[in-house]
Amino acid sequence: MAQDMDNREVQEDESSFIGRFVDTNLHPAEKQRFAALKIAAYVIFFLLFAVLNALVGSVSAFDFLVPFRGVFSLVQLMLSILIVLSLNTKGFYAVIVVSALQIVATIVAMIRFDDTFALNGLATTILSLIIVGIILAYNRRVAREIGRVAAKTEELEQANTDLKKREEETKRQNTLLKEYNRAMKENEERLYQMNHFDTVTGLPNRVKITDRMDLLISILSNKNMPFALIYVDLDNFKTINDSMGHKVGDMVLQSAASRLTSSIDQEDMIGRWGGDEFAIIVQRQFSDEDMLNYVENLRDTLSKPFSIEESEYTVTASFGVSFFPQDGTTSAELIKCAETAMYKAKEYGKNMVQFFRKEMKDDIMRKMKYESKLLSSIKNRELYLAFQPQFDMKERKLRGFEALCRWNSERFGEVPPTEFIPVAESVGFIVPLGEWVLETACLTLNRIKETYNWDGVMSVNISAVQLMSPMFLQSVKRIIQKTGVDTKNLEFEVTESVMVSNVDYAVKVLKEISAMGITVALDDFGTGYSSLNYLQQLPINVLKIDKSFVDELPIKNAQRLMVGSIIGLVHQMKIKVVAEGVDDRRQLDILTKYQCDFVQGNIWGCPILENEVGVLFETKPV
């Protein structure tokens, strides 16, 4: 740095000297200042010494100056040089004029006074002209060189200025480049985050999960070491999302993700696969029993209610588990197997854990074949209703019918409800299917009432998905208005699963249904999330005891005590009781003893078609 400072000082000194020299020798305005005065002074002094030289040679009074005649000539020479240096061309012209006068005067003196010494003055004068000419030529050459140097200096100064500007521009560009690189890095990180992590839960997404599985497969393939994939699907989440909005749905997903993350082992990896589905990679040694206990613990963790915006939401989950390498040797195969096991868990009643088995693929493939045909079943008139009668136990007369949906596929033949109803739920067909069932049941009820002058009840099953749909009440009102059915003859059967997703919303909808004059029945009581507390919350008119309780009435005393207690309790709450699946006399006798209100089962009537209901009005059950 010190050397740089010295260089700059030298450059400044040189620049100052050159500048002064150029100003002195190249700028006419500076050189020609007082030019006339200078020339006049030069002429006066030059002629003065010329006269002295002449006097010394011709007047004896000036003989004492003879020794100085040479000095006078030198002074004249110095004056000529100075005037040329001072005024350049003008000075040279002045020198020529006075020198010419001196030459003439010298020649005259030589001829007139026969002054031989004047010959020396003449030579001196001629020499002076030659010297000042050389000086003038050199001065001009120097001036031109100085001009060239000055031009180069200006060019260098301009180049230096341009270089400084380019340096500043380069610095600015470097700053911008650094900023751009920083922004690019941030964008890359953001893009990586978006491509590999879920925006709602912050968990790794399916890309990240698949990459991890592929990595594990490549590492463990030659080591004969297993790992497991747990596929998690939240039950009834779609109902919450559709009824309460995506904001609440996202909060439920975030809460579920948080619970799962805090419950898994530190060595495991969890991510959101999509929608309401999560995937957990268990990358450690385990036994089948350990894995089952591990997944059951996760299932219990999720089954606890979520408190969101001062409301409670109960969300269960179905779990499917696949293992590497026995169930698949690629990430796609493992995901497919775990997903298949998860759907089997849903089929078995949800809120369950299933390990993948080879035979599950056949079931899934069969259901996949149903999907496209089921979606067109209403249009192709392949659906129909069967009606299972319900009887009043005291009066031994027909109380009403439960409308049961049936599918007679042109391709697959008669498909059991246990197979096509889950498919309808999984493909989003359950809502239009439920609307078709309700409208068809209402029209059938009107015809039966008119034909047999009958004032009974038509029970229609309403799924949790239907009930939680924002358009459910509107569709019910539309169908009632379209068919003209009397709502006092309608009964909606709902299961306890409607309470799982959002109790408050379910209660609100059921109260509006009840306000329309429609009877509300709680179906399959005792099989799901049974709680007597639901009977206090829901506007229930009828309770249906599930067939699983009725089947064991004759052989298990505990079942009899339980059924008897339930009937007695709900009677005190002014709720009627229907026993489902009553198939033999022993069951009927026990239910009669406990004062059950209505029965439904093969003992008094199997499901029949509309054209077969007439026989029920002609006979009385015994």
HUSULBEL-V152710 format. One line per field, one symbol per residue. ss: DSSP state (@ for helix, = for strand, . for the rest). phi: phi as a letter, one per 30 degrees, with the letter a starting at -180 (. if undefined). burial: b if it has 24 or more other C-alpha atoms within 12 Angstrom, else e. A space follows every 50 residues. Layout:
ss=???
phi=???
burial=???
This chain:
ss=.@@@@@@@@@@@@@@@@@@@@@@@@@.@@@@...@@@@@@@@@@@@@@@@ @@@@@@@@.@@@@@@@@@@@@@@@@@@@@@@@@@@@@.@@@@@@@@@@@@ @@@@@@@@@@@@@....@@@@@@@@@@@@@@@@@@@@@@@@@@@@@@@@@ @@@@@@@@@@@@@@@@@@@@@@@@@@@@@@@@@@@@@@@@@@@@@@=... ...=.@@@@@@@@@@@@@@@......========..@@@@@@@@.@@@@@ @@@@@@@@@@@@@.....======..======.....@@@@@@@@@@@@@ @@@..===..===...========......@@@@@@@@@@@@@@@@@... ..===...@@@@@@@@@@@@@@@@@.......==========....==== =========...===.@@@@@@@@@@...@@@@@@@@@@@@@@@@@@@@@ @@....=====..@@@@@...@@@@@@@@@@@@...@@@======..@@@ @.@@@@@@@@@@@@@...=======......@@@@@@....====.@@@@ @.....@@@@@@@@@@@@@@@@...=====....@@@@@@@@@....=== .......=.@@@.@@@@@....
phi=.dddddddddddddddddddddddcccedddddhdddddddddddddedd deeddddccddcddcedceddedddeddddddddddchdddddddddddd ddddddddddddchcddddddddddddddddddddddddddddddddddd dddddddddddddddddddddddddddddddddddddddddddddbbddd cidecdddddeddddddddcecchccbbbcccbddidedddddcjddded ddddddddddddcdddddbcacdkhccbbbcccadacddddddddddddd dddddccbhibcbcbcbccbbbbccdclcbddddddddddddddddddki hbcbddbeddddddddddddeddddcddddhccaccbcdcbddddhbddl bcdcdbbcddccidcdedcdddddddcicdddddddddddddddeddded dchcbccccbdcddddddddcddddddddddddiddddccbccbcddddd daddddddddddddddjddcccchdjccceaddddddddccbccddeddd ecedcbddddddddddddddddcicdbcccidcbddddddddddiddbbb lddbldebdedcdedddcbbdb
burial=eeeeeeeeeeeeeeeeebeeebebbbeeeebbeebeebbeebbebbbebb bbbbbbbbeeeeeeeeeebbebbbbbbbbbbbbbbbbbbbbbebbbebbe ebbebbbebeeeeebebbbebbebbbbbbebbbebbeebbeebeebbeeb eeeeeeeeeeeeeeeeeeeeeeeeeeeeeeeeeeeeeeeeeeeeebbbeb bebbbbbbbbebbbebbeeeeeeeebbbbbbbbbbbbbbbbbbbeeebbb bbbbbbbbbbbebbeeebbbbbbbbbbbbbbbbeeeeeeebeebbbbbbb bbbebbeeeeeebbbbbbbbbbbbbebbbbbebbbbbbbbbbbbbbbebb bbbbbbbeebeeebeebeebbebbbebbeeebbbbbbbbbbbbeeebbbb bbbbbbbbbeeeeebeeebbbbbbbbeebbbbbbbbbbbbbbbbbbebbe eeeebbbbbbbbbbbbbbbbebbeebbebbeeeebbbbbbbbbbbbbbbb bbbbbbbebbbebbebebbbbbbbbbeebeeeebbeebbbbbbbbbbebb bbbeeeeebbeebbebbeebeeeebbbbbbbbbbeebbebbbebbbbbbb bbbbbbbbbbeebeebbeeebe
